[in-house]
Amino acid sequence: MSLQNAQSRGLQNAPGISENSQFNKVRDGSLITFRHFDIDLSVARTATGTGAAAPIEFFVAGDSLYFDANPADGIATMYLQPRDSSMVSEAPIYCSPGVIFNAPFVRLRFTNGAQPGKKLRGLYAVGYDFQPGSVATLAVTVIPAQVAPSGGNAGVGIVSGVLLAANTSRKYLLLQNNSAVDVYVNLSGAAAVAGAAGGALKVAASGGTFEMNSTVITGALTAISAGAATSLLVIEGV
């Protein structure tokens, strides 16, 4: 039911809502929403180019222009023809995603460097007030799933031995060295070798810690002490 019909039947607008001139323009079709055009930037276009390399033109009219803020889109150079001129402006205007222009025009001309797979989308209108927006990167924090921890001190000798058996259900791992000697852990399950050249993980003496809580190795771990036989605190979550 139209607003006019409602009023003719004695119905009232909802509180705080009134019909205005802009609404009338929407209803009679004299005010339309913005329209758009897409520019394929795969092929280079120059001001003096011909054929596929010639500038691309849009014979469109408006007084507000906005380039879609898609971070995957490319860039171009624009020349516009004002309403009161028969010539296209010689001043090049840099266009990139998110840029807004408020100026009357009846024709737009674009040149661009080759940007394979990219485009640039322009949205234009008459009397439309485009406002700057923002394109943000969403930071995602991975929250570890709840686990049931278990473990305790595991003996580590001067000869490589199994520190922790393989467990495909492992979702968390903590190693802490509270002893007075360094311990070396081989995360591949091969024999652990003490020293920097051995390719094993060093868990330093006096509180050195190693933790895995997102991508967790589920295979067997081996370990060796750099000095006397000692122990390593091992906490595993499943």
Secondary structure, DSSP 8 states (H G I E B T S, - for coil): --HHHHHHTT----TT----HHHHHHHHTSS---EEEEEE-SS-B-TT--GGGS-EEE---BSEEEE---TT---EEEEEE-TT-SS--SS-EEE-TT-EE---BSEEEEEB---TT-EEEEEEESS---------------------EEEEEEEE-SS-EEEE---TT--EEEEEE-SSS-EEEETTSS----SGGGT-EEE-TTTEEEEESSS---S-EEEEESSS-EEEEEEEE-
